[in-house]
Amino acid sequence: MNLESTIAGLWYPGTAPEIRAMADAWKRTFPDVAPTAPKRPNVLILPHAGWAYSGEIAWAAVRTVVGGGFRRVVVLAPSHRAWIENRLVAPVADTVSTPLGAIAVDRDWLDRLSLVAPVEKSDSIHRNEHSAQIEYPLLQLALGDAFKIVPLVMGGFGADQFGMCVRALSRLMDAETLLVISSDFTHYGEDFSYTPFGTGGGEDIREKIAARDAEALSSICKCDAAGFASFVKESGATICGYVPIELALRAFPPNTAPSLVRYATSGDADRDFRRFVCYAAVTAYADWPGDTAMVLDAQTRNFLLRVARQSLEHAVKSPGARFGLSEPPPAAALAKMGAFVTLNDKTTGRLRGCIGEILPMRPLVEAVAARAADAALNDSRFNPVSEHELDSLRVEISALTPPKPVASWREIVLGRDGMALEKNGHFAVFLPQVAPEQGWDLPTTLSYLAQKAGLSPDDWRDGAAFETFRAEVFHE
């Protein structure tokens, strides 16, 4: 099944010769640049207005990946016409097409994503959404026909689902994948319900809005996800792709350094600033770890959840009795890995127990079985789980990569990294999902982690050692 572009001939030219002619005009302003391997840009933030307004701005960034040799492109795009919550929406179709030809959807990558993040498929949402479609012909101009695509449209998220998407993106991205974040910046005018500087349309409005966008772009270029999120919330900035941007910022590996390539507005030509939209083109190089091998398949995940549930119920109903597996484990469940088992109340979401082990000391299935029982009976923060509570609990498993020391707490990436703190014999651990679920920034997270270790809130600032790990998190 093919999903044809519904905006060709409207938002950008409707024929291949017209598309190439328009691109040729851009190239006279922004000539192609040779890729600077191995750190050529592999992340782009691009506008998604009609090409008459933002095409040249977008090309200023897109030209940096010409000849980049990417096998796939992941596009993160905001939804403008459909209400979407707590999920990423991919196409059902096997290909998407423009007048330049068809692009295959990378089904294998999508299948892996679906194991670790909430994914839904809908051609109707993609058919009606311009923010992803507008990028396809730009990518074809830059990369030819040798790449596959993963277009993902999204709306808002709760902390739990957002954290899952952050962890999934950070794990599944690799050196052969280009990440494109589709977003316009400030939308100004009465029909956007955003006129903090009046409706007169003077040059001063453009300058003030550019200054506001500069604040947002400063946070982006510093990879300050918390600062960017705070700016959007406090200023009410009408940056339509703020969710995809924050998602990418939280998923970036350490030392990612985005750079602004071009900024302009739709009012720059006629100098009428009563109603205008702002556009930014940004590039970055992200040194993705590419640890895709850790992703557990659906069979293994479901098996481990069954084991955790059976061990939990056995421990509560028959305390002290030996627990045994009722079915042979898949091979992946026999790998040595650390694991935490978390019990939450299904209705309230409140924590009811959580115990685990960080080091890979035994097969994953054994760690899960043992820690499910411990979470029910041996978490000192709670009374033991009673039999009448069993049906009200949701089991969550976090399978862990081996912990690695980091030189500084500044290397910890919220939403991606679990963290362990040790100081003067005091020790505590937070799983990667803790900070996003609570809405904490990194200093706040470390203050709570220090207190969990029995230290004062500021003891993490000096003399503490940190390790980080990643977690594959899945639940009933």
C-alpha positions, 0 to 999 in steps of 0.5 A, a space after each residue: 500500500 502506498 500513501 501519496 502526498 496530499 500536499 504536492 502542488 499545494 505546499 510544494 511544487 506538484 511535478 518533479 521538474 518543478 521541485 528540482 527547479 525550485 531546489 536549484 534556485 535554493 542552491 544558488 543561495 546555499 550551495 551543497 557542502 561536502 559531508 565532513 565524516 565521521 561527524 557529519 550532521 545526523 540531526 536536523 530541525 526543519 520548518 514545515 511551512 509551504 516551500 514558498 515561505 520556508 523551503 530555502 530556510 530548510 535547505 540551508 540545513 538539508 544541504 549538509 546531509 547531501 551524500 551522507 549515506 543514511 540508510 533510514 530517516 526518522 521524522 518526528 512531527 507534531 500533529 496539527 489536525 488530529 488529537 493524539 495522546 500518549 502515542 507515536 503514530 506511524 503509517 499503515 502504508 508500506 511506502 510514502 510517495 511524492 512526485 520524486 518517487 516512493 520511499 519505503 517505510 522501514 518496517 523492521 525499525 518500526 517493529 523494534 520501536 513498537 516493542 519499547 514505545 507506544 506506537 499506533 498506525 494510521 494512514 488517515 492521520 498521516 494523509 491529513 498532516 503536512 508536518 511530516 509530508 513536507 520533509 519527504 521531497 527535501 530528503 529525496 533531493 538530498 539522499 536520493 532513493 537509497 533510504 527508508 523512512 519512519 515518519 512519526 506524528 505525535 501530540 502530548 504525552 504523560 510522563 510515563 509514555 514520554 519517558 518510554 519514547 525517550 528511552 526508545 529513541 536513544 536506544 534505536 538511533 544509530 550511525 546510519 540513521 538521520 533524525 529530522 525534527 519538524 517544527 516551526 517556531 513562533 506563530 504570531 497574530 490574532 488567529 494564532 491567539 498570540 499577540 503579547 506585543 500587540 497587533 500593530 505589525 511594526 518591525 519592533 514586534 519582529 525583533 521581540 519575537 526573534 528575541 523570544 525564539 532566540 531563548 528557545 534556540 539557546 536551550 536547544 543549542 545547549 541541549 537543555 531539555 528542561 530549560 526548553 520545556 520551562 521556556 515553552 510553558 512559562 512564555 506560552 510560546 507557539 512553537 508547534 513542534 515543541 514536543 518532538 524537540 523536547 523528545 529529541 533533546 532528552 534522547 540525545 547522547 552526551 556532547 550533542 551540540 546543535 547549531 543554528 544555521 538559519 532563522 527567518 520569518 514569513 513576514 520578512 519579505 513584505 515587512 508586515 508583522 501583524 501575522 507571521 510565522 518564524 522558521 529555524 534550521 538547526 543541525 547537530 551531530 549525535 554520537 548515538 550508542 546504537 545498542 539495539 541488541 538489548 531490545 527484547 522481543 515481544 515473546 521474551 517480554 511477555 514471558 518475563 511478565 508472566 514469570 513476574 506475575 506468577 512469582 509475585 502471586 506465589 510469594 504472597 499466597 505461599 510465603 517461603 515455598 520454592 518457586 519454579 518456572 512453569 514453562 521453558 524460558 526463551 534464550 534472551 531471558 537466559 542472558 545475564 542482566 540486572 533487573 528491577 521489578 516495580 509494583 504500582 496500583 492500577 487505579 492510582 499509579 502509586 508505587 506499591 513496591 520496587 526492588 532490583 539488582 543492578 549488576 548482571 549476576 544471573 540470568 534475567 529470568 531468575 532476577 525477575 522472579 526473585 525481585 518480583 517476590 522481593 518487591 511484594 514482601 521485602 520493600 521496607 517502605 511498605 507493608 507486605 502485599 496482601 492476597 486481596 491486593 494482587 488483582 489491583 497491582 500492575 507489574 513493571 520490569 526494568 531490564 538493565 544494561 551493566 552500569 558504567 561510571 561517569 566522570 561527572 553528574 553532568 554526563 547523566 541524561 534524564 529520561 535515558 539514563 538510570 543512575 547510581 550514587 555512592 558516597 562514604 558508604 551510602 548508596 542509592 539508585 533511580 531507574 531512568 523513568 523516575 525523573 520524567 514521571 516526577 517532572 524533575 530536572 537533573 539537580 532536583 533528581 540528584 537531590 532526591 537521590 542523595 536523600 534516598 541514600 541517607 545523605 543531605 540534599 546537596 551531598 551529590 555536589 561534591 565527592 559523590 561517584 556516579 554510575 549510569 545504566 539504561 533500562 528496557 521498561 515494559 509492564 502489564 
